Amino acid sequence: MSRPWRIEYAGALYHLLSRGNQRSDIFVDGKDRSSFLDAVGEMSKRFEIDIFAYVLMDTHYHILARTRQANLKKAMQWFGTTYTQRFNRRHFRSGHLFQGRYKSIIVQNDAYLLQLSYYIHRNPLRAGMVKRLADYRWSSYKVYAYGRKTPKWLSTDLILSQFTGDPDHQRCYREKVQQYASEEKHLFEDLRHGLVLGSKQFVEKIRRKHLPAKTESSIPQQKQVAKPFEPEAYLRRAERIFECDVKHFVNAKRLSGAEKEIRDMLLYGIWKTGQFNNAHIGNLFGISYSGVSHAVKSIKLKLSKSRQLKTKFDRLNSLFKL
């Protein structure tokens, strides 16, 4: 498994996520969840980390945080080890609790952080665990939505301060979360390289400030940021390999059969880089962002079933080292 690129700097905003080993439960009962939150509070104090929001699911967790120092790796190593030891001791078990490495996404600014808070707080609703978010105990939602008692280590001002037009910030937050179902699918349109949630300009800033002079082969994300992918060059190469005309794909009202397979493969190749959102990819092929989602889902299934199709796809991508 390749190593993720951990970008650390003072003031960095993160969306942190980790799952149970083999997707097993990381909480057995409320005592485990309380123990987990105690560890979050200890990490916050010990490593000077601001915690903005959280949700504890059965098999995974989400945390929104800001490091005051460039110390995410140290903090998360301590946190993962500490909670695992406490869980194992309580349940008379040993070994790993979490599945591999935690995921950390750099978040560009407060506006994205606000959107992420809506998304993570809606997790129990999407999972069918509750019918009303107010009924779910193990998240920071009720603190934001109803002004319930705040853990000392939970910081809500940064997110709630974005509601400037109405003094009732809790009501505003509650209404936004309730309305967010139709918007949440667009949130990760700006997720780039599986690493950064933000604009292309922000990625360029990350590249200038944090990309090492020599990239490590074991960290593919560094190579992706160092050498941005050019979809136009990719499509020109694809036209020669598959003897097709991308303009025809754009102008055709409807595609089927081999033409659709080729169009979807090219679309998937660009989507797979993680550098472009669905709206951008859709513009290249003359389809909607939702059409991109459907095409990606369709071709992933076909590639898993057809060795011949997979060979064609690998041949094209090998030329670009995707």
C-alpha positions in Angstrom: 0.0 0.0 0.0 1.4 3.4 -0.9 2.0 6.0 1.8 -0.3 9.0 2.0 1.3 12.4 1.9 1.0 14.1 5.3 1.2 17.9 4.8 1.8 19.7 8.1 1.9 23.4 8.9 0.7 25.6 11.7 -3.0 26.6 11.2 -3.8 23.7 8.8 -7.4 22.6 8.7 -8.1 18.9 8.3 -10.9 16.4 7.8 -9.7 13.3 9.6 -11.2 9.8 9.1 -10.3 6.3 10.1 -12.1 3.0 9.8 -12.0 -0.2 11.8 -9.7 -3.0 10.7 -11.5 -5.0 8.0 -14.3 -2.6 8.5 -15.1 -4.0 11.9 -16.6 -1.9 14.7 -14.4 0.4 16.6 -17.0 1.0 19.3 -18.9 -1.7 21.2 -20.9 0.5 23.5 -21.3 3.9 24.9 -18.4 3.5 27.3 -16.1 3.0 24.3 -17.5 6.1 22.6 -17.0 8.1 25.8 -13.4 6.8 26.0 -12.8 7.8 22.4 -14.0 11.3 23.1 -11.9 11.5 26.3 -8.9 10.7 24.1 -9.9 13.4 21.6 -10.0 15.9 24.4 -6.6 14.8 25.7 -5.1 15.0 22.2 -6.5 18.5 21.8 -4.8 19.7 25.0 -1.6 17.8 24.6 -0.9 18.7 21.0 -2.7 22.1 20.8 -5.3 21.0 18.3 -8.6 22.8 17.8 -11.5 20.3 17.4 -14.4 21.8 15.5 -16.8 18.9 14.9 -17.0 15.1 15.1 -19.3 12.1 14.5 -18.7 8.6 15.8 -20.2 5.8 13.6 -19.9 2.1 14.4 -17.0 1.3 12.1 -15.4 4.7 11.6 -15.2 8.3 12.8 -14.9 11.8 11.3 -13.2 14.8 13.0 -12.7 18.3 11.8 -9.6 19.9 13.3 -6.9 22.6 13.1 -3.3 22.1 14.2 -1.8 25.2 15.9 1.6 23.6 15.3 2.9 21.4 12.4 2.4 18.2 14.4 -0.5 16.2 12.8 1.5 12.9 12.5 2.6 13.0 16.2 -0.9 13.8 17.4 -2.6 11.1 15.3 0.0 8.5 16.2 -0.5 9.2 19.9 -4.3 9.3 19.5 -4.6 6.0 17.5 -2.3 4.1 19.8 -3.9 5.5 23.0 -7.5 4.6 22.0 -6.5 1.2 20.6 -4.7 0.3 23.9 -7.7 1.4 26.0 -10.2 -0.5 23.7 -8.0 -3.6 23.7 -7.6 -3.5 27.5 -11.3 -3.1 28.1 -12.3 -5.9 25.8 -9.4 -8.4 26.5 -8.1 -8.3 23.0 -4.9 -7.4 21.2 -3.7 -6.3 17.8 -4.8 -3.6 15.4 -8.1 -1.8 15.8 -7.9 0.6 12.8 -7.6 -0.3 9.2 -4.1 0.9 8.0 -3.4 4.6 8.0 -5.9 7.3 8.9 -7.0 9.6 6.1 -6.3 13.3 6.3 -7.6 15.9 3.9 -6.3 19.4 3.9 -9.2 21.9 3.9 -8.6 25.2 2.2 -10.7 27.6 4.4 -13.5 28.1 6.9 -16.2 28.0 4.1 -15.2 24.4 3.2 -15.0 23.5 6.9 -18.6 24.7 7.3 -19.8 22.5 4.4 -17.9 19.5 5.8 -19.5 20.0 9.2 -22.9 19.6 7.5 -21.7 16.5 5.7 -20.2 14.7 8.7 -23.2 15.6 11.0 -25.6 14.0 8.5 -23.7 10.6 8.5 -26.1 8.9 11.0 -29.1 10.0 8.9 -27.5 8.7 5.6 -26.7 5.4 7.3 -30.3 5.0 8.5 -29.2 4.9 12.2 -31.7 7.6 13.1 -34.7 9.4 11.6 -33.8 12.7 13.2 -30.3 13.9 13.8 -31.3 15.3 17.1 -31.8 11.7 18.3 -28.1 10.8 17.6 -26.0 11.2 20.7 -22.5 10.6 19.4 -21.8 13.7 17.3 -21.3 17.4 17.9 -24.5 18.2 16.0 -26.7 19.1 18.9 -24.1 21.5 20.2 -24.3 23.4 16.9 -28.0 23.0 16.2 -29.5 23.4 19.7 -26.7 25.0 21.8 -26.3 21.9 24.0 -23.5 21.7 26.5 -20.2 21.9 24.8 -17.2 19.7 25.7 -14.4 21.9 26.9 -12.2 20.9 24.0 -14.9 21.5 21.3 -14.6 24.8 19.5 -17.7 26.0 17.7 -17.0 29.8 17.1 -15.2 29.4 13.8 -18.1 27.6 12.2 -21.0 29.4 13.8 -19.4 32.8 13.2 -20.1 32.4 9.5 -23.8 33.0 10.1 -23.6 36.7 10.1 -27.1 37.6 9.0 -29.1 36.2 11.9 -28.3 36.3 15.6 -29.8 32.8 16.1 -26.9 30.8 14.9 -28.2 27.5 16.2 -31.4 27.8 14.2 -29.5 28.8 11.1 -27.2 25.9 11.4 -30.0 23.5 12.0 -31.9 24.6 8.9 -28.8 24.5 6.8 -28.1 20.9 7.8 -31.7 19.9 7.1 -31.5 21.4 3.6 -28.1 20.0 2.8 -29.3 16.6 1.4 -29.5 18.0 -2.1 -26.1 19.7 -1.9 -23.8 17.2 -0.2 -23.1 15.2 -3.3 -21.3 18.3 -4.7 -19.1 18.8 -1.7 -16.2 16.6 -2.9 -16.3 18.0 -6.4 -13.3 20.1 -5.2 -11.4 17.2 -3.7 -8.1 17.1 -5.6 -5.5 14.2 -5.6 -7.5 12.7 -2.7 -5.5 15.1 -0.6 -6.8 18.7 -0.8 -10.3 20.1 -0.6 -10.1 23.4 -2.3 -9.4 25.4 -5.4 -6.6 24.8 -8.0 -5.0 27.9 -6.7 -4.8 26.4 -3.2 -3.3 23.2 -4.6 -0.7 25.4 -6.4 0.1 27.1 -3.0 0.5 23.6 -1.4 2.8 22.6 -4.3 5.0 25.7 -3.9 5.3 25.6 -0.1 5.2 21.9 0.8 6.3 19.7 -2.2 9.8 18.4 -1.5 12.5 19.0 -4.1 12.7 15.3 -4.7 9.4 13.4 -4.7 9.2 10.0 -3.1 8.1 7.1 -5.4 6.2 5.6 -2.4 3.9 8.7 -2.2 2.0 9.0 -5.6 0.2 12.1 -4.4 3.5 14.0 -4.5 4.0 13.1 -8.1 0.5 14.1 -9.0 0.9 17.5 -7.5 4.4 17.9 -9.0 3.3 17.2 -12.5 -0.3 18.3 -13.1 -2.3 16.1 -15.5 -3.3 17.8 -18.8 -6.6 16.3 -20.0 -6.3 17.8 -23.5 -3.0 15.9 -24.1 -4.6 12.8 -22.7 -7.5 13.0 -25.1 -5.3 13.7 -28.1 -3.2 10.5 -27.3 -6.4 8.6 -26.8 -7.7 9.6 -30.3 -4.7 8.1 -31.9 -4.8 4.9 -29.8 -8.5 4.2 -30.3 -8.9 5.9 -33.7 -11.8 8.0 -32.4 -12.9 11.6 -32.5 -13.5 13.2 -29.1 -15.5 16.1 -30.8 -17.9 13.4 -32.1 -18.5 12.3 -28.5 -19.3 15.9 -27.5 -21.6 16.6 -30.5 -23.4 13.2 -30.6 -26.9 13.3 -29.0 -26.6 9.7 -27.9 -23.8 7.2 -27.7 -24.0 3.4 -27.4 -22.0 0.3 -27.8 -18.2 0.6 -28.4 -18.4 4.4 -28.8 -19.9 4.8 -25.3 -17.3 2.4 -23.8 -14.4 4.4 -25.3 -15.9 7.7 -24.2 -16.5 6.4 -20.7 -13.0 5.0 -20.5 -11.5 8.3 -21.4 -13.8 10.1 -18.9 -12.9 7.6 -16.2 -9.1 8.1 -16.8 -9.4 11.8 -16.2 -11.8 11.3 -13.2 -9.4 8.8 -11.7 -6.6 11.4 -11.4 -8.6 13.2 -8.8 -7.5 16.6 -10.2 -10.8 17.7 -11.8 -14.4 17.9 -10.5 -17.3 16.4 -12.3 -18.5 19.7 -13.8 -15.1 20.2 -15.4 -15.0 16.7 -16.8 -18.5 17.0 -18.0 -17.6 20.1 -20.0 -14.9 18.1 -21.8 -17.4 15.6 -23.0 -20.6 17.6 -23.3 -22.5 15.9 -20.5 -23.7 17.0 -17.0 -21.9 16.4 -13.8 -24.4 13.7 -12.9 -23.8 12.1 -16.3 -20.1 11.9 -15.3 -21.0 10.0 -12.1 -23.2 7.5 -14.0 -20.5 7.0 -16.6 -17.8 6.4 -14.0 -20.0 3.9 -12.2 -20.9 2.1 -15.4 -17.3 1.8 -16.8 -15.8 0.7 -13.4 -18.2 -2.3 -13.5 -17.4 -3.1 -17.2 -13.6 -2.9 -16.5 -14.0 -5.3 -13.6 -15.7 -7.9 -15.9 -13.8 -7.5 -19.2 -10.1 -8.3 -19.5 -10.0 -7.0 -23.1 -11.4 -3.6 -22.0 -9.1 -3.4 -19.0 -6.1 -4.1 -21.3 -7.1 -1.1 -23.5 -7.6 1.1 -20.5 -4.2 0.1 -19.0 -2.4 0.7 -22.3 -3.6 4.3 -22.5 -2.9 5.0 -18.8 0.5 3.5 -18.9 1.6 6.2 -21.4 0.6 8.8 -18.8 1.7 6.8 -15.8 -1.6 7.4 -14.1 
